[in-house]
Amino acid sequence: MNTLINDSIALLRQMVATPSVTFEEEAVGNLVGQHLQQWGIDCCYERNNILALNRYASADRPTLMLCAHLDTVPPNAGYTRDPYSAGNDEDCIWGLGSNDDGGSVVSMIAAFRHFYESTTLPFNLLLALSCEEERSGPNGTAHLWTDGVISHALNAAGHPGDWTPQYAIIGEPTGGRAATSERGLLVIDGEAHGVSGHAARNEGVNALYIALDDIQRLRTYNFDRVSPTMGSVKLSVTQMECGTAHNVIPDTCRFVVDIRPTEQYTNVEILEALQGICQSTLTARNLRNRSSATRDDSPLVRALNAVGIDTFSSPTTSDWVRTPCDAIKFGPGESSRSHRPDEFILVSEIRQAIEDYINLIENVLL
């Protein structure tokens, strides 16, 4: 265990020092892949994703996927430290990506190493380290789940069989609790159309007023179906843009709506319902980021109960939205540190996560 923990801390410090902003994950992927190979783990690359199976995997057994992401958001201007320096603290690792999602990456690798040579697991373990999670990019988890890509990649690497996961643990900073549900994300661009005219003569049709009326309708819209775990759908208008001059009636007005769905509605249902009350044209940026919820009778939930890990409903999205199998979200660190200046994770959190992942996997009964 001490070796796993020490190796994890050393790898995470190197990951922080290797810039890996979304769409630029190749260098950090090479770094992680080299360490896996040094530890005797056979892995393969699928675009900028890394895949690995436990040594004695068998295609006639179900597969549990351990999935965490390699990419980070860009560093923001609020950093008071070098975002690419992990520092020298014994108890803390600083830097961009240390909490989101490097802590989960190295902890999952450690758990995977623990079971890599096991001959007693009743299921296969698949390590999937993904790219482009922070931007919902097309080459990350969305690509891996398209038309059997996971199996095709592993087949090409010398592992014949169908390795499509039936279960998944999504590694994200969840504060030592496990999320058994997660809100989705639906971003809508609204555009109100009017007629331009001279403000002094009160000509035209003011697109700004149309947009404001629609925004008021959106603010007061009631989503009838309430999730027992997540509550109601959340909706916020977050941006607005219109007008060219103080004396010109605007003929267009654009606004952005941020919506956090629950499992009670599909994204298509939400879009259609809101378009029905708005005069403005509403266009979804994508409809793929659905809400997720774990089955009550899931073996993953039973394993959580067996080892005494508390559960909650997560307000943030992750690779879970693109993972169609039974899943939970669980990992070291705190979500509140993500995407903020001077990001950090505690060594004690990584140590605990490695132990928790191992205990959880040992108690999954498929």
Secondary structure, DSSP 8 states (H G I E B T S, - for coil): -HHHHHHHHHHHHHHHTS--BTT--HHHHHHHHHHHHHTT--EEEETTEEEEE-TT--TTS-EEEEEEE--B----TT-SS-TT---S-SSEEESTTIIIIIHHHHHHHHHHHHHTT-S--SSEEEEEEES-GGGT-TTSHHHHTSTTHHHHHHHHTT--S----SEEEE----TT-EEEEE---EEEEEEEE-B-EEGGGT-SB-HHHHHHHHHHHHHH------BTTTBS-EEEEEEEEE-SSTTEE-SEEEEEEEEE--TTS-HHHHHHHHHTT-SSEEEES-S----EE--TT-HHHHHHHHHT--EEEESS--GGGG--SEEEEE-SS-GGGTTSTT-EEEHHHHHHHHHHHHHHHHT---
